[in-house]
Amino acid sequence: MKTAIVSALVMFGVAIVISMGVAALMKVLFLLIRRINAPKKG
């Protein structure tokens, strides 16, 4: 019983880390695309 709870908590933590990593990657990609598409000043 205890091992099942621990494994569930570990899976939950991994899912949170993965979702945070994906969100960070998408934010970085969005910034890069905006920088590339933006008209250069000067």
C-alpha positions as CSV (number, residue, x, y, z in Angstrom):
1,M,0.0,0.0,0.0
2,K,2.8,2.4,1.0
3,T,4.8,1.7,-2.2
4,A,1.8,2.4,-4.4
5,I,1.3,5.8,-2.7
6,V,5.0,6.7,-3.1
7,S,5.0,5.7,-6.7
8,A,1.9,7.7,-7.4
9,L,3.5,10.8,-5.7
10,V,6.7,10.2,-7.8
11,M,4.7,10.0,-11.0
12,F,2.7,13.2,-10.1
13,G,6.0,15.0,-9.4
14,V,7.5,13.9,-12.7
15,A,4.4,15.0,-14.6
16,I,4.6,18.4,-13.0
17,V,8.3,18.7,-13.9
18,I,7.6,17.7,-17.5
19,S,4.7,20.1,-17.9
20,M,6.9,22.9,-16.4
21,G,9.7,22.1,-18.8
22,V,7.4,22.0,-21.8
23,A,5.9,25.4,-20.8
24,A,9.4,26.9,-20.5
25,L,10.4,25.4,-23.9
26,M,7.3,26.8,-25.6
27,K,8.0,30.3,-24.0
28,V,11.6,30.2,-25.3
29,L,10.5,29.1,-28.7
30,F,7.9,31.8,-28.9
31,L,10.4,34.5,-27.9
32,L,12.9,33.2,-30.5
33,I,10.2,33.2,-33.2
34,R,9.1,36.8,-32.3
35,R,12.8,38.0,-32.3
36,I,13.4,36.4,-35.7
37,N,10.1,37.7,-37.3
38,A,10.4,41.2,-35.8
39,P,11.7,43.8,-38.1
40,K,15.2,44.9,-37.2
41,K,15.5,48.4,-35.9
42,G,18.2,50.7,-37.2
